[in-house]
Amino acid sequence: MKSILLLDVGNPLYREFALASLARQAPVVLVGTSLPEWAKCYVTHWIDIDPEQVDEIAAQVEQRGIDLFMVVTYYEFYVEAVALLSARFGLRGNSLDTARMSRDKRLMRDAFARHDVSSPVSVLAMTDEEIVTAARQIGFPVVIKPRKLAGSIGVVLAQTEQALQAAIKARQASEKQIRTRSAIMHETLVETYVDGPEISVESVVVDGEVNIVAVTQKRLGPPPYFEEIGHLVSFEPGGQELPPAVVVLVIAAHRALSVQWGITHTEIRLGKDGAKVIELATRAGGDQILKLVELASGLDLFKLLVDGFRGVPLDLRSTRHRVAAIDFIYPPRAGVLDKIQAAEILQPAGITSQLVVEAAIGSTLEVPPQAFLDRAAFIITQADTVHACIAASTAHVRGIQVVLK
């Protein structure tokens, strides 16, 4: 049987669902500098190489006689390597140009502008002085973001010029959290701020056809940062459908980047002047979003992806009609984790709620701008309606206390 080449394995709390799903479809060949104990039951072959070393990976695959039909990653940093390896082995996949545009926010904005895809006005700044000049040119409020990071790391809102100076310092602090292998990591985009709810659209693209599978309602923490504090996916019967104009926008964004294959994650802000595409990632959404989709609908995007690569028609019919949400528990301040206290919550029938502790006791937890996504725990809630899910998850979150030394 032909195999799947997977670049990097990740944290089991967030990635085991994806790896297990892939392993159910085909043998998995893992590329990465470690093979954790938890992943061994899912992996058929392990190639102990950095996922960005394309030539060495290709040589190992050929030397071992591994027959592939798909290359995939769920990490932002490796989508270009996926494109290169797919081309090297003559497999279906996105072009290197598409991968680069999805990774590089400046190239992405340029492509959107060329194809009239509604997105924020964006100016590239190389220095702090250029950031200030760009902000004055665009007009406050503005958002500054690193050109090639992910996960809202280093993204800061500045309502005024005075706040902009603090935002610049926050951006500089965030760069210490992520590896910076090239100067482009330090380049900054200054963009118009789109005030409104944020959603993400989870899709599977097969030979250029964009199949929208689910919509995620995203919740963000307090400004000036854009740290994600929760997501909700609803397949509640009679629930609100994605407006036709947003569907058109999502498809247009894919066309602008020439996306041909893969799971995609399109972030959209629903502003007063209409919907605008914030980003389009040519990899699966993180933060357990695809697990929420499966819990709410029964649809497994990784299975759909494999079916698409094999030429099997996609079955997009949901087998469940529920609501699933995840809430992230952050520390109230920086400090050493002493304990996590959880009040006992008696949930009504039909509602389930699971607390997962993420941080180890005794570990140091930071808050923005020193660190982003430094979570103590998360809660996954399932219910039959959006109202019931939000009520249950809110009650559970209120019963959690992160105690620091």
C-alpha positions in Angstrom: 0.0 0.0 0.0 1.2 3.5 -0.8 2.2 5.7 2.1 1.7 9.2 3.4 4.7 11.3 4.1 4.1 13.5 7.2 6.4 16.4 8.0 6.8 16.6 11.8 4.6 15.1 14.5 3.8 17.8 17.1 2.3 17.9 20.5 0.0 14.9 21.2 -2.6 17.1 23.0 -3.2 19.0 19.7 -1.9 16.6 17.0 -2.7 13.0 18.0 -6.1 13.3 16.5 -4.6 14.2 13.1 -1.9 11.6 13.2 -4.4 8.9 14.2 -6.7 9.8 11.4 -4.0 9.7 8.8 -2.8 6.3 10.1 -6.3 4.9 9.7 -6.1 5.8 6.0 -2.7 4.6 5.0 0.8 3.8 6.4 2.5 7.0 7.7 6.1 7.8 7.1 7.1 10.4 9.7 9.9 13.0 9.0 11.3 14.7 12.0 14.1 14.8 14.5 12.2 12.8 17.1 9.7 9.9 17.3 7.9 10.3 20.6 6.7 7.2 22.3 3.0 8.2 21.9 3.4 8.4 18.1 5.1 5.0 17.5 1.8 3.1 17.2 0.8 5.3 14.3 4.1 5.4 12.4 5.3 2.8 9.9 8.6 4.4 9.0 10.6 7.2 10.7 13.1 9.4 8.8 15.3 11.2 11.4 15.8 14.4 9.4 14.8 18.0 9.8 11.6 18.5 7.8 13.1 21.4 5.8 16.0 19.3 4.5 14.2 18.3 1.3 17.1 16.7 -0.6 18.0 14.5 2.3 14.4 13.5 2.8 14.0 12.6 -0.8 17.2 10.6 -0.8 16.0 8.6 2.3 12.6 7.9 0.7 14.2 6.6 -2.5 16.9 4.6 -0.6 14.3 2.8 1.4 12.0 2.2 -1.6 9.0 3.9 0.0 6.1 4.3 -2.4 4.2 7.6 -1.6 0.9 9.0 -2.8 0.7 12.1 -0.6 2.9 14.6 1.3 1.3 16.6 4.1 2.0 18.7 7.2 -0.1 20.4 9.8 2.6 22.9 10.5 2.8 26.4 8.9 6.6 26.3 8.6 6.7 23.2 6.4 4.2 23.9 3.6 7.0 24.9 1.3 8.8 21.7 1.9 5.6 19.8 1.2 5.3 21.5 -2.1 8.9 20.8 -3.0 8.7 17.1 -2.0 5.3 16.6 -3.8 6.9 18.0 -7.0 10.0 15.9 -6.5 8.0 12.7 -6.4 5.5 13.7 -9.0 2.6 13.7 -6.6 -0.5 15.9 -6.4 0.1 19.0 -4.4 0.3 22.8 -4.5 3.0 24.6 -6.4 5.9 26.2 -4.6 4.6 29.7 -5.4 1.2 28.8 -3.8 3.0 27.5 -0.7 5.1 30.7 -0.5 2.1 33.0 -0.8 0.3 31.1 1.9 3.3 31.4 4.2 4.3 35.0 3.4 1.6 37.5 4.4 3.0 40.1 2.1 2.9 37.9 -0.9 -0.6 36.8 0.1 -1.8 40.4 0.3 -0.3 41.2 -3.1 -2.1 38.2 -4.6 -5.4 39.2 -3.1 -5.0 42.7 -4.4 -4.3 41.4 -7.9 -7.4 39.3 -7.9 -9.7 41.8 -6.1 -10.1 39.7 -3.0 -11.3 41.9 -0.1 -8.7 42.0 2.6 -7.1 44.7 4.9 -4.9 47.4 3.4 -1.3 46.3 4.1 2.1 48.1 4.1 5.4 46.3 4.5 7.8 48.0 7.0 11.4 47.1 7.5 12.2 49.3 10.5 10.4 50.8 13.5 10.4 54.2 11.8 8.7 52.7 8.7 6.1 51.1 10.9 5.2 54.5 12.3 5.1 56.1 8.8 2.9 53.3 7.5 0.5 53.6 10.4 0.2 57.3 9.8 -0.4 56.7 6.1 -3.1 54.0 6.8 -4.7 55.8 9.7 -5.4 54.4 13.2 -6.3 51.9 14.5 -3.8 49.6 12.9 -2.6 46.1 13.4 1.1 45.2 13.2 2.1 41.6 12.6 5.3 39.7 11.7 5.5 38.8 8.0 6.0 35.1 8.4 4.9 33.9 11.9 1.7 32.1 12.8 -0.9 31.6 15.6 -1.4 35.3 16.2 2.1 35.4 17.7 3.4 39.0 17.7 0.1 40.4 16.3 -0.8 43.6 18.1 -3.5 46.3 17.8 -2.5 50.0 18.1 -5.4 52.4 18.6 -3.1 55.5 18.7 0.4 56.5 17.9 1.3 56.3 21.5 0.0 52.7 21.7 2.0 51.9 18.5 5.3 52.3 20.4 4.2 49.7 22.9 3.0 47.5 20.0 6.5 47.7 18.4 8.1 46.6 21.7 5.6 43.7 22.0 6.5 42.6 18.5 10.2 42.6 19.3 9.5 40.5 22.4 7.5 38.0 20.5 10.4 37.3 18.1 12.3 35.6 20.9 9.5 32.9 21.1 9.9 31.7 17.5 13.0 30.6 15.6 14.2 33.3 13.3 16.1 31.7 10.5 15.9 34.6 8.0 15.7 38.4 8.0 12.2 38.1 6.6 11.0 36.9 10.0 11.8 40.4 11.4 9.8 42.3 8.7 6.5 43.7 9.7 3.1 44.3 8.1 1.1 47.3 9.1 -2.6 46.8 8.3 -6.0 48.4 8.7 -7.9 47.0 11.7 -11.2 45.2 10.8 -13.5 45.5 13.7 -16.0 42.6 13.9 -16.5 38.9 14.6 -13.8 36.5 13.4 -14.5 33.1 11.8 -12.4 30.5 10.1 -13.6 28.4 7.2 -12.2 24.8 7.1 -12.1 23.4 3.6 -10.7 20.4 1.6 -9.4 21.4 -1.9 -9.3 18.6 -4.5 -7.9 19.4 -8.0 -8.8 23.1 -7.5 -12.3 22.5 -6.2 -12.9 24.2 -2.9 -15.1 22.0 -0.6 -16.2 24.0 2.4 -16.7 21.6 5.3 -17.2 23.7 8.4 -17.1 27.2 9.9 -15.4 28.0 13.2 -16.5 30.8 15.4 -13.3 32.2 17.0 -13.1 34.1 20.3 -10.1 36.3 21.0 -8.7 37.6 24.3 -8.7 41.3 25.2 -6.8 43.8 23.1 -4.2 44.8 22.2 -3.3 41.1 21.5 -5.2 38.6 19.3 -4.6 35.6 21.4 -7.2 32.9 20.7 -9.2 31.9 23.8 -11.7 29.6 22.2 -13.4 28.1 19.2 -16.9 26.8 18.5 -18.1 24.6 15.6 -21.8 24.2 15.1 -23.8 21.7 13.0 -26.9 22.4 15.0 -30.0 21.7 12.8 -31.4 24.9 11.4 -28.2 26.8 12.4 -27.0 29.8 10.5 -25.4 29.1 7.2 -22.4 30.8 5.8 -23.6 33.9 3.8 -23.3 33.4 0.0 -21.0 36.5 -0.2 -18.6 34.9 2.2 -18.6 31.6 0.3 -17.7 33.6 -2.9 -14.9 35.4 -0.9 -13.4 32.1 0.4 -13.4 30.6 -3.1 -11.9 33.8 -4.6 -9.1 33.7 -2.0 -8.2 30.2 -3.0 -8.2 31.1 -6.6 -5.9 34.1 -5.9 -3.3 31.8 -4.4 -3.9 29.0 -7.0 -4.6 26.5 -4.2 -5.1 23.1 -5.9 -4.9 20.5 -3.1 -5.1 20.1 0.6 -6.9 21.1 3.8 -7.1 24.9 4.2 -7.9 27.2 7.0 -9.3 30.7 5.9 -9.5 33.4 8.6 -12.2 36.0 7.9 -13.3 39.1 9.8 -16.9 40.2 9.4 -16.5 43.9 9.5 -19.1 46.7 9.1 -17.8 47.3 5.5 -18.2 43.6 4.7 -16.1 40.4 5.1 -12.4 40.6 4.6 -9.9 37.7 4.4 -7.2 38.0 7.1 -5.2 34.9 6.1 -5.5 31.7 4.1 -3.3 28.8 5.3 -2.7 25.8 3.1 -2.7 23.4 6.1 -5.2 22.3 8.6 -6.4 24.7 11.4 -4.7 24.1 14.7 -6.1 24.3 18.3 -8.2 21.1 17.9 -10.4 22.8 15.3 -10.6 19.7 13.1 -11.5 17.5 16.2 -14.3 20.0 17.0 -15.5 19.5 13.4 -15.5 15.7 13.8 -17.3 15.9 17.2 -20.0 18.2 15.9 -20.5 16.6 12.4 -18.8 13.2 12.2 -16.8 14.6 9.3 -13.0 13.9 9.3 -11.2 16.3 7.1 -8.1 14.2 7.0 -10.1 11.2 5.7 -11.7 13.5 3.1 -8.2 14.7 2.1 -7.0 11.2 1.6 -10.1 10.3 -0.3 -9.5 13.3 -2.6 -5.9 12.4 -3.2 -7.0 8.9 -4.1 -9.7 10.1 -6.5 -12.6 9.0 -4.3 -15.6 11.3 -4.4 -15.9 13.3 -1.2 -18.9 12.4 1.0 -19.6 15.7 2.8 -22.8 14.6 4.5 -22.7 15.1 8.3 -23.6 12.1 10.5 -24.0 14.2 13.6 -25.7 17.5 14.2 -24.2 18.8 17.4 -22.0 21.7 18.7 -18.5 21.4 20.0 -16.3 24.1 21.6 -12.8 24.4 23.0 -11.9 27.0 25.7 -8.3 27.7 26.5 -7.3 28.4 30.1 -4.5 31.0 30.4 -2.6 32.1 33.5 -3.8 35.5 35.0 -0.2 36.7 35.0 3.3 35.3 34.6 4.5 32.9 37.2 5.3 29.3 38.2 2.3 26.9 38.1 1.4 25.6 41.5 -1.8 23.9 40.8 -5.0 24.0 38.8 -8.2 23.9 40.8 -11.4 22.8 39.1 -14.9 23.1 40.7 -17.1 20.1 40.1 -19.7 21.0 37.4 -22.8 18.9 37.1 -23.8 19.2 33.4 -27.3 18.6 32.1 -28.1 15.5 30.1 -26.7 15.7 26.6 -23.8 17.8 27.5 -20.2 16.6 28.0 -17.3 18.6 29.2 -13.6 17.5 29.5 -10.8 19.4 31.1 -7.3 18.6 29.8 -4.3 20.0 31.8 -1.6 21.2 29.4 1.1 22.7 31.6 3.2 20.7 34.1 3.1 21.7 37.7 6.2 23.7 38.4 6.5 25.0 34.9 6.9 28.7 34.2 3.9 30.3 32.4 4.3 33.6 30.6 1.8 36.1 29.2 2.0 38.4 26.1 4.2 39.9 24.9 6.8 37.7 26.5 5.0 34.6 25.3 1.9 33.7 23.3 -0.2 30.6 23.6 1.3 29.7 27.0 -1.8 27.8 28.1 -2.4 26.0 31.4 -5.3 23.8 30.2 -8.2 23.6 27.8 -11.8 22.4 28.0 -13.7 20.6 25.2 -17.5 20.9 25.5 -20.2 19.1 23.4 -23.9 19.9 23.3 -27.0 19.8 21.1 -27.3 23.6 20.7 -25.0 26.6 20.5 -26.8 28.2 23.5 -26.3 25.1 25.6 -22.7 24.6 24.6 -21.8 28.2 25.4 -23.6 28.1 28.8 -21.9 24.8 29.8 -18.4 25.8 28.7 -18.7 29.2 30.4 -19.7 27.6 33.6 -16.8 25.2 33.4 -14.3 27.9 32.7 -15.5 30.0 35.6 -14.9 27.0 37.9 -11.2 26.8 36.9 -8.5 28.6 38.9 -4.9 28.7 37.8 -2.8 29.1 41.0 0.7 30.5 40.6 3.6 30.7 43.0 
